[in-house]
Amino acid sequence: MAEEEIGLIQGQEPDSRNEYYIAQALEKFKLEYMYQFVVRGGGGRRGTITLDFLVFNPFGIPVQVYGEYWHSGERSAEDRLQEVYIQQYFGREVVVIYGTESDSRESAEAVISSKLL
């Protein structure tokens, strides 16, 4: 069985299939969001922190998607440090979604429903 083709997220090629499924779930639930929101830095500079999703429900909720390709189920020290910075920036906890929670359309919808609605 061939893998489902994935499309763009807000005009950008997603970093992973998991991010694509999360974007599709956000759209299904009619949640406004910004994809690849730069919190600090930018332009590929060292120290840049890019948030996977900033979801508005109604206030900005920072969301990071950690696929198993990049993360082995555990957040690295760098991930945790970035989460602390993001939490301080937004004044709210970062919602973390792991690859196993978003490896299909159905699981992405379930995790969005449980963590953001």
PEJO-V551764 format. One record per backbone hydrogen bond with DSSP energy under -0.5 kcal/mol. NH is the residue of the N-H (numbers start at 1). CO is the residue of the C=O. E is the energy in kcal/mol with one decimal. If there is no record, write none. Layout:
# PEJO-V551764
NH;CO;E
NH;CO;E
This chain:
# PEJO-V551764
9;12;-3.3
10;8;-0.5
12;9;-2.1
14;7;-0.6
20;16;-1.5
21;17;-2.5
22;18;-2.3
23;19;-2.5
24;20;-2.4
25;21;-2.2
26;22;-2.7
27;23;-2.3
28;24;-2.3
29;25;-2.2
30;27;-1.3
31;26;-2.9
32;30;-0.5
32;56;-0.7
34;54;-2.0
36;52;-2.6
37;51;-1.5
38;36;-0.5
39;37;-0.6
39;49;-2.8
40;49;-1.5
45;42;-1.7
48;45;-1.7
49;40;-2.4
50;48;-0.5
51;37;-3.2
51;49;-0.5
53;63;-2.3
54;34;-2.3
55;53;-0.6
55;61;-2.7
56;32;-2.9
57;55;-0.7
57;59;-1.9
61;55;-3.0
62;60;-0.5
63;53;-2.8
64;95;-2.4
66;64;-0.6
66;97;-3.1
67;65;-0.7
70;67;-0.7
71;67;-2.3
80;76;-2.4
81;77;-2.3
82;78;-2.5
83;79;-2.4
84;80;-2.1
85;81;-2.1
86;82;-2.8
87;83;-2.9
88;84;-2.4
89;85;-2.5
90;86;-2.5
91;87;-2.2
92;87;-0.7
95;62;-3.0
96;94;-0.6
97;64;-2.7
99;66;-2.2
101;98;-1.4
102;99;-1.4
108;104;-2.3
109;105;-2.3
110;106;-2.1
111;107;-2.4
112;108;-2.2
113;109;-2.3
114;110;-2.2
115;111;-2.4
116;112;-2.4
117;112;-0.8
117;113;-0.6
